[in-house]
Amino acid sequence: MSGGASGAAAGGASARTTATVLVVNCGPDAAREVLDAFFRDRGWGRRERGEGRIDYERGSRRRTILLGALAGKAFFLTAQIEIRAGGRTTEIRYRWGAAAGAALGGSLGRARAERAHQQTVIALEAHLEHLGMLVRAGRA
């Protein structure tokens, strides 16, 4: 997920993971509700991945397998979210692999995925700030 407010960019094509940490002044349930609304409004679907973990997905796997990076707006993406309660705040970790999109779209797919995740995390940070929920943001 940068030249944006959180500094969330990850350059290069290594297998490392990029993570942006957003700390909000609410409990985990309220954070989940805000995340669900944010991603749903942008066309992402939710997939529960266990305690405190949610994947939001966008695009078409089938179209991405067939067309790779040429799938355009239907290019398949996954935003991995971890939610951790911590006293009066909740930590939201937005993660994606630096090689996200490379398996299905090569270097063009990786660039498309990186750009999409950067734009999404910047928009999420701005949304949380607008709601008055954001305590701090940074890169993990």
C-alpha positions in Angstrom: 0.0 0.0 0.0 3.9 5.6 -0.8 4.0 9.0 -1.6 0.8 9.4 0.4 0.1 10.4 3.9 1.1 7.2 5.5 4.3 6.6 3.5 3.1 3.1 2.8 5.0 2.3 -0.5 7.2 -0.6 -0.9 9.5 -0.6 -3.9 11.1 -3.6 -5.5 10.0 -7.0 -6.4 11.2 -9.0 -3.4 9.0 -11.5 -1.6 8.7 -9.3 1.5 5.4 -8.0 2.7 4.3 -4.4 2.9 2.2 -3.4 5.9 0.6 -0.1 6.9 -0.5 0.2 10.5 -3.5 2.4 11.3 -4.3 2.9 15.0 -7.9 4.0 15.6 -9.7 5.2 18.7 -12.5 2.5 18.8 -12.9 -1.1 19.6 -12.3 -4.0 17.2 -16.0 -4.4 16.4 -16.4 -0.8 15.4 -13.2 -1.0 13.4 -14.6 -4.0 11.5 -17.8 -2.2 10.7 -15.9 0.8 9.3 -13.6 -1.4 7.3 -16.5 -3.4 5.9 -18.3 -0.2 4.8 -15.1 1.3 3.3 -14.2 -1.8 1.2 -17.8 -2.6 0.3 -18.4 0.9 -1.0 -15.3 0.4 -3.3 -16.4 -2.9 -4.7 -14.4 -5.3 -2.5 -15.8 -8.5 -1.1 -15.1 -9.7 2.5 -13.7 -13.1 3.4 -13.2 -14.0 7.0 -9.8 -15.6 7.6 -10.0 -16.5 11.3 -9.7 -14.6 14.6 -8.8 -10.9 13.9 -8.1 -11.6 10.2 -10.1 -10.5 7.1 -9.3 -10.6 3.4 -11.0 -8.1 1.2 -11.0 -9.1 -2.5 -11.7 -7.3 -5.7 -11.8 -8.3 -9.3 -12.1 -11.6 -11.1 -9.7 -14.5 -10.6 -10.9 -16.1 -13.7 -10.4 -13.0 -15.9 -7.0 -12.3 -14.3 -5.9 -15.9 -15.0 -7.0 -15.6 -18.6 -5.7 -12.0 -19.3 -3.1 -11.3 -16.6 -2.4 -7.6 -16.2 -4.6 -6.9 -19.2 -7.7 -7.7 -17.1 -7.9 -4.0 -16.3 -10.3 -3.1 -13.5 -11.2 -6.8 -13.2 -7.6 -7.6 -12.1 -7.9 -9.7 -8.9 -6.5 -8.2 -5.7 -6.5 -9.2 -2.1 -6.0 -6.8 0.9 -5.0 -8.7 4.0 -6.3 -7.0 7.2 -5.4 -7.9 10.7 -7.3 -6.3 13.6 -5.8 -6.2 17.1 -7.4 -4.7 20.2 -5.1 -2.7 22.4 -6.6 -0.9 25.4 -8.6 2.1 24.2 -7.4 1.7 20.6 -7.4 -0.9 17.9 -4.6 -1.6 15.5 -5.4 -2.2 11.8 -2.7 -3.8 9.7 -3.2 -3.6 6.0 -0.8 -6.0 4.3 0.1 -7.1 0.8 3.0 -8.9 -0.6 5.6 -6.9 -2.6 5.1 -9.5 -5.4 1.3 -9.2 -5.3 -0.1 -9.6 -8.8 3.1 -11.0 -10.2 2.0 -14.6 -10.4 -1.0 -13.8 -12.5 0.1 -10.6 -14.3 3.9 -10.6 -14.4 5.7 -7.3 -13.8 2.7 -5.3 -15.2 0.4 -7.1 -12.7 2.8 -6.4 -9.8 2.9 -2.7 -10.7 -0.9 -2.6 -11.0 -1.4 -4.4 -7.7 1.2 -2.1 -5.9 -0.5 1.0 -7.3 -4.0 -0.2 -6.3 -3.0 -1.1 -2.8 -1.2 2.2 -2.3 -4.2 4.1 -3.5 -6.5 2.1 -1.3 -4.5 2.4 1.9 -4.1 6.2 1.3 -7.9 6.4 0.9 -8.5 4.3 4.0 -6.2 6.5 6.0 -8.0 9.6 4.8 -11.4 8.1 5.5 -10.5 7.2 9.1 -9.1 10.7 9.6 -12.2 12.2 8.2 -14.3 10.2 10.7 -12.1 11.4 13.5 -11.0 7.8 14.3 -7.3 7.9 13.2 -4.8 8.2 16.1 -1.7 7.5 14.0 -0.6 5.8 10.8 2.7 4.4 9.8 4.6 1.6 8.0 5.3 -1.6 9.8 
